[in-house]
Amino acid sequence: MDRLFFALGALSGFVAVALGALGSHALKARLGADALATFELAVRYQMYHALALLAAGWACARWPGAAATASGWLFVAGTLLFSGTLYALSLGAPRGLGAVTPLGGLALLAGWLALAWAAANG
């Protein structure tokens, strides 16, 4: 699991950098200030949680168990739901999609708690 989370974290970091560049160059002239701020928030949280996935991979190697593994999957799911819906909303998706964003945030919070549990009980 450690290698998988490291790979997913590295890929997520790559995508965050690429989307950040897209936002600051190509989308800057096409999106309004609010939409661009939402896009940048999505990029920022994706990058934070790309690093969190690296930590989850390390935790899986250091303290193997359900909590470390759960933290990695929660970071994956949370990033997809949180950042993914923010990307979509900033690019014009229906506003109702915003109801999914907090679920991603909850998954990210749960990922941090699972990582803390793994460290405390590993």
C-alpha positions as CSV (number, residue, x, y, z in Angstrom):
1,M,0.0,0.0,0.0
2,D,2.9,2.4,0.7
3,R,4.1,2.4,-2.9
4,L,0.6,2.9,-4.2
5,F,0.0,5.9,-1.9
6,F,3.4,7.3,-2.8
7,A,2.6,6.9,-6.5
8,L,-0.9,8.4,-6.2
9,G,0.5,11.3,-4.1
10,A,3.2,12.0,-6.7
11,L,0.7,11.9,-9.6
12,S,-1.7,14.1,-7.7
13,G,1.1,16.6,-7.1
14,F,1.9,16.6,-10.8
15,V,-1.7,17.2,-11.7
16,A,-1.9,20.0,-9.1
17,V,1.1,21.8,-10.6
18,A,-0.2,21.3,-14.1
19,L,-3.7,22.7,-13.2
20,G,-2.1,25.5,-11.2
21,A,-0.2,26.5,-14.3
22,L,-3.3,26.2,-16.4
23,G,-5.3,28.4,-14.0
24,S,-2.6,31.1,-13.8
25,H,-2.0,31.3,-17.5
26,A,-4.9,30.0,-19.7
27,L,-7.8,30.4,-17.4
28,K,-6.9,33.7,-15.8
29,A,-8.3,35.7,-18.8
30,R,-11.4,33.4,-19.1
31,L,-12.7,33.0,-15.6
32,G,-14.1,35.7,-13.3
33,A,-12.3,36.5,-10.0
34,D,-14.6,34.3,-7.9
35,A,-14.3,31.3,-10.3
36,L,-10.5,31.7,-10.4
37,A,-10.3,31.9,-6.6
38,T,-12.3,28.7,-6.4
39,F,-10.0,27.0,-9.0
40,E,-7.0,28.1,-7.0
41,L,-8.5,26.8,-3.8
42,A,-9.0,23.4,-5.5
43,V,-5.3,23.4,-6.6
44,R,-4.1,24.3,-3.2
45,Y,-6.0,21.6,-1.4
46,Q,-5.1,19.1,-4.0
47,M,-1.4,19.9,-3.4
48,Y,-1.7,19.7,0.4
49,H,-3.3,16.3,0.1
50,A,-0.8,15.1,-2.5
51,L,1.7,15.6,0.3
52,A,-0.7,14.0,2.8
53,L,-0.8,10.9,0.5
54,L,3.0,10.7,0.7
55,A,2.7,10.8,4.5
56,A,0.0,8.1,4.3
57,G,2.4,5.9,2.2
58,W,5.2,6.5,4.8
59,A,2.7,5.6,7.6
60,C,1.7,2.4,5.8
61,A,5.4,1.3,5.7
62,R,6.1,2.5,9.3
63,W,2.9,1.5,11.0
64,P,1.1,-1.0,8.8
65,G,-2.6,-1.4,9.6
66,A,-6.1,-0.4,8.9
67,A,-5.8,3.2,10.1
68,A,-2.8,4.1,7.9
69,T,-4.5,2.5,4.9
70,A,-7.8,4.2,5.6
71,S,-6.0,7.6,5.8
72,G,-4.6,7.1,2.3
73,W,-8.0,6.1,0.8
74,L,-9.7,9.0,2.6
75,F,-7.2,11.4,1.2
76,V,-7.8,10.0,-2.3
77,A,-11.6,10.2,-2.0
78,G,-11.5,13.6,-0.3
79,T,-9.3,15.1,-3.0
80,L,-11.5,13.8,-5.8
81,L,-14.7,15.0,-4.1
82,F,-13.4,18.3,-2.7
83,S,-11.0,19.5,-5.3
84,G,-12.9,17.8,-8.1
85,T,-16.2,19.5,-7.4
86,L,-14.4,22.9,-6.9
87,Y,-12.7,22.5,-10.3
88,A,-16.0,21.6,-11.9
89,L,-17.9,24.5,-10.2
90,S,-15.2,27.0,-11.2
91,L,-15.6,25.9,-14.9
92,G,-19.3,26.3,-14.9
93,A,-20.8,23.0,-13.6
94,P,-24.3,23.3,-12.1
95,R,-24.2,24.9,-8.6
96,G,-26.0,21.9,-7.1
97,L,-22.8,20.0,-7.5
98,G,-21.5,22.1,-4.6
99,A,-23.5,19.9,-2.2
100,V,-20.9,17.2,-2.8
101,T,-17.9,19.4,-1.8
102,P,-18.4,19.2,2.0
103,L,-18.4,15.4,1.7
104,G,-14.9,15.7,0.3
105,G,-13.9,18.0,3.1
106,L,-15.2,15.5,5.7
107,A,-13.2,12.7,4.0
108,L,-10.1,14.9,4.2
109,L,-10.7,15.5,7.9
110,A,-11.3,11.8,8.5
111,G,-8.0,11.1,6.6
112,W,-6.1,13.3,9.0
113,L,-7.7,11.7,12.0
114,A,-6.9,8.2,10.7
115,L,-3.3,9.2,10.1
116,A,-3.1,10.5,13.7
117,W,-4.6,7.3,14.9
118,A,-2.1,5.3,13.0
119,A,0.8,7.3,14.5
120,A,-0.6,7.1,18.0
121,N,-1.3,3.4,17.9
122,G,1.2,2.1,15.4
